[in-house]
Amino acid sequence: MTQGWIGAERPGDGRPAGRVRRVSDVSPSAIPGARVAIGYDCFFPLTVGGAERWYRSLAETLVERGATVTYLTRRQWDGPAPAIPGIKLVAVSRKDDLYDEKGVRKLLPGLRFGWGLFRYLLRNRSSFDVVQVGNFPYWSVIATRLALAGTKVPVVIDWHEIWSFRFWRSYVGPVIGTIGFLIQRLCLALTPLALVSLPTNARRIRAAGMRKEVVLLPGYLPSDMVEEDGGADAAVPADPPHVLFAARHIHDKGIDLLPGLAAELYARRPDVELVIAGGGPGTPELEATLAADAPGAQTRLVGFVEESELKRLMREATCVVIPSRREGYGLVLVEASRYGTPSAVAGFEENLCTDNVVAGVNGYVAKPPTAERLATVVLQILDDGMALRRSTLAWHRKTAPGSTMDHSVQTVIDLYEQLMVSRPRAAGRPEESPA
């Protein structure tokens, strides 16, 4: 059985581990028949993102192992809930747009989801053997702990991100930002066990006051994206070259830096094309700014594309560019490295995918995180040529096999077994539907 590690760091990485214990092997009979609730306000593929993919993969694997899964989410469909074999999909809040026109998360949808989650779990507080929710929106943590107060139901919280006080204030202003920061601290205090995906996140939640156990997951890379030794050589990039941005079009993803990047590339290397995939509330403004600030630049907005087309764009790109102001993991960096495609990453404090950048090996971090510096990094990658692509592929082959979502799912299942082995099973009464 895969071994997970609990503590501030992964053992053996040369840093203090804090409180660490191994997720021990226990009887595999703990999972079959277990009743698991997963709470997150998005569901893949109705919305697309790293967290959504994580929870969908976890839910499907639990079902394969004989568990039953109730997925509590926000309504993202019309009519009856989609039928997912083995997964009970329940809307606990109404259909809402999560982001405003500037790409900032709205307050009310998160509150509605938290209230719906609280009501559902309160009515079904004896129906589950374990409950797992994301830390964001933060009302999920408060709702879950309040609804299950006084029970012995294990609660696991995914801390996908933790924001600094400075970032909170820059994101929603000084007053709301201060309140948000304090709520984040409250949620840390309410977290009995935290899951994180990067060592930096583990250090941050420890520094913010987390005193309970922290599980460092291996990673979120889909297993079919693993390129092992003996596979193909690094892909040869397209000529003329293109640089790929693939993310939601919101402020947090750094789309405001793209027009400046396009203009800089056009001024210094006019043949380089900036390909922009994805969409979102910021798309109209992005299109207008590109036309105004980067006239004549080689830019192409392709919108949302099929997975096969996205893989082709990654494979043929000179590099992927990740200008995010905040990023909890940065899956696109790891996915692109499968083809030997390096990354140009903006070095913002909250952009945690910088954890996965080894300068000169699989890309570079742009510091300061400006459009001009990003352009310089892209041109450096062009100059490095196939040598950098080969080293990027070698980095991927070394790190990817142990960083897959399958490993993380197994770590969580091992954890569930350990948490459930010492407590009685849920009573098994039928769940009540939302009012």
Secondary structure as GFF3:
##gff-version 3
##sequence-region A 1 435
A	DSSP	beta_strand	5	6	.	.	.	ID=ss1
A	DSSP	beta_strand	21	22	.	.	.	ID=ss2
A	DSSP	three_ten_helix	28	30	.	.	.	ID=ss3
A	DSSP	beta_strand	35	39	.	.	.	ID=ss4
A	DSSP	alpha_helix	50	64	.	.	.	ID=ss5
A	DSSP	beta_strand	68	74	.	.	.	ID=ss6
A	DSSP	beta_strand	87	93	.	.	.	ID=ss7
A	DSSP	alpha_helix	107	123	.	.	.	ID=ss8
A	DSSP	beta_strand	130	134	.	.	.	ID=ss9
A	DSSP	alpha_helix	139	147	.	.	.	ID=ss10
A	DSSP	beta_strand	155	158	.	.	.	ID=ss11
A	DSSP	alpha_helix	165	172	.	.	.	ID=ss12
A	DSSP	alpha_helix	174	190	.	.	.	ID=ss13
A	DSSP	beta_strand	193	196	.	.	.	ID=ss14
A	DSSP	alpha_helix	199	207	.	.	.	ID=ss15
A	DSSP	beta_strand	213	216	.	.	.	ID=ss16
A	DSSP	three_ten_helix	223	225	.	.	.	ID=ss17
A	DSSP	beta_strand	242	246	.	.	.	ID=ss18
A	DSSP	three_ten_helix	251	253	.	.	.	ID=ss19
A	DSSP	three_ten_helix	255	257	.	.	.	ID=ss20
A	DSSP	alpha_helix	258	268	.	.	.	ID=ss21
A	DSSP	beta_strand	273	277	.	.	.	ID=ss22
A	DSSP	alpha_helix	283	293	.	.	.	ID=ss23
A	DSSP	beta_strand	299	303	.	.	.	ID=ss24
A	DSSP	alpha_helix	307	316	.	.	.	ID=ss25
A	DSSP	beta_strand	319	322	.	.	.	ID=ss26
A	DSSP	beta_strand	326	327	.	.	.	ID=ss27
A	DSSP	alpha_helix	331	337	.	.	.	ID=ss28
A	DSSP	beta_strand	343	346	.	.	.	ID=ss29
A	DSSP	beta_strand	350	351	.	.	.	ID=ss30
A	DSSP	three_ten_helix	352	356	.	.	.	ID=ss31
A	DSSP	beta_strand	363	366	.	.	.	ID=ss32
A	DSSP	alpha_helix	371	399	.	.	.	ID=ss33
A	DSSP	three_ten_helix	400	402	.	.	.	ID=ss34
A	DSSP	alpha_helix	405	420	.	.	.	ID=ss35
###
